[in-house]
Amino acid sequence: MKNLRVILLLVAQLSIFNCQFSIGTLHAQGVSVTGSVQTDMLVPQNDARTGARKDEAFQANVYAEILLQGSKVDAGVRLEYLEHPLPGFENDFRGWGVPNFWLKGRLGCVELTGGTFYEQFGSGFILRTYEERSLGIDNALLGGRVVVNPYKGITVKALCGMQRCYWEWNKSLVSGADAELHLDEWIPRLQQADTRLTLGGSWVNKYEKTEDIFADPTHKYNLPEYVNAWDVRATLNKGPWSLLAEYAQKGQDPSFDNAYNYNRGSAAMFSGSYSKKGLSVLFQVKRSENMSFRSKRSQLGTSSFINHLPAFTQDHTYALAALYPYATQLADGEWAWQTEAGYNFKRKTPLGGKYGMNVKGNFSHVRWKGVTYYQDIDVQLSRKLSKSVKLNLMYMNQRYNKTVIEGEGGMVRSNIFIGDALFQVAPKVKLRTELQYLQTGDDQGDWSFGLLELSLAPRWMFTVSDMWNNGSTKTHYYQGLVTFNIKSHRIQAGYGRTRAGFNCSGGVCRYVPATTGVTLSYNYNF
């Protein structure tokens, strides 16, 4: 409990200090101060029913960030306290310190950054460093970056640094360069035709010293110290149309992910969309093979990835639709297709009714060498029934290859039905309800989910929910939450159970064990 008091005291002091510091000092000098404090805590309990374990008296992740912005210079720093990390965060996260700090300066057409930074070239096929706290991902680079705009329509970037891996920095060196040409800024006819054309190219190099890794007791791998990757792309936008084509290739990069093979890697994608009032259409296709690209060849888990490949599957927010999420298969390969279409039926038409109606359909399919990895067909309908009632309906048919994605379990075939209704009870009172059902004869069988959420604007929100496996385990995963907002502060307290499973975002997943206990979250932005 001593550490718990330290965390709460730290959060309170940071909030007060930040607010006073920004108002009293730097604003007067023309420097703006922004920042945030985020604290997520769990007081765990043992729960034989769900398998949840109480390994510590409490667990918490605390982040505090300050950003100073001036006309020519920006600076920032982030403090992280994870002495008792939340479940799903490996013990490598355990500790505290200041892993992120940066200074950025602008002079004419040149921008220089020193310290830690995030960067993405193109779609991220050969370079994407980013932070996703819910997944425990922070693969920032520590080093330097320069961005130059030598002439209108031209942007050139160059960078070099070491990549963060939990509380350390991998000893390998990541270098790269990127250039983009916005041709519409050079060619007046393109501007007159409402057409924007951008060409881009990137190069990334990883230098990692060789190490003794044996194929068998008498044979050692001859590991390359330098691995190069390159990427080219073109983007065209004209009126409601948008097109993107991109291709990337990676040199020989034997690693734990690809069983130390010496095949080259490649990725190609095409994305096209059309969006006009009342109608939207999206089509995407991607092929990738052997594109796992880490700054440490023997690393496991979600850390140390230099690149990122989008999943091209729908990121669902409903509980049962997200029960079996897809993780991009970087080490082997995949063909991925996604198409989506949406249409708004106008008000006062036979299908639109009095208030109009929106219908959206999505199809996602991922496979490799004749084996289906994932498939999702869903249709969503959104309609306002009256001034105070809005209804959302969804049907989803899913195929999830649990053996490929998780290692075992076979193909899970499911049908998912969702109803979501929002009631405007009073000017500042809203009640939202969800009813969901997942039907399957595979894995653990059927699931049900129900939710009630009462919002008393602008301060309070009360939520109760239950996800019940009415298949093989007959287990209830119930939760109750109370949320309070005041100005820039948000506090949420609750109690309940969470199911063991995968937390995913954009095709990147982390396994999270089951939990039972009291939760407390605090967020402050200034």
Buried (B, 14 or more C-beta within 10 A) or exposed (E): EEBBEEBBEBBEEBBEEBBEBBEEEBEEEEBEBBBBBBBBBBBBBEBEEBBBBBEBEBBBBBBBBBBBBBEEBBBBBBBBBBBBBBBBBBEBBEBBEEBBBBBBBBEEBEBBBBBBBBBBBBBBBBBBBBBBEEBBBBBBBBBBBBBBEEEEBBBBBBBBBBBBBBBEBBEBBBBBBBBBBBBBBBBEEBEEEEBBBBBBBBBBBBBBEEEEBEEEEEEEBEBBEEBBBBBBBBBBBBEEBBBBBBBBBBBBBBBBBBEBEBEEBBBBBBBBBBBEEEEBBBBBBBBBBBBBBBBBBEBEBBBBBBBBBBBBBBEBEBBBBBBBBBBBBBBBBBBBBBBBBBBBBEEEEEEBBEBBBBBBBBBBBBBBEEEBBBBBBBBBBBBBEEEEEBBBBBBBBBBBBBBBBBEEBEBBBBEBBBEBBBBBEEEEEBBBEBEBBBBBEBBBBBBBBBBEBBBEEEEBBBBBBBBBBBBEBEBBBBBEBEBEBEEEBBBBBBBBBBBBBBBBBBBBBBEBBBBBBBBBBBBBBB
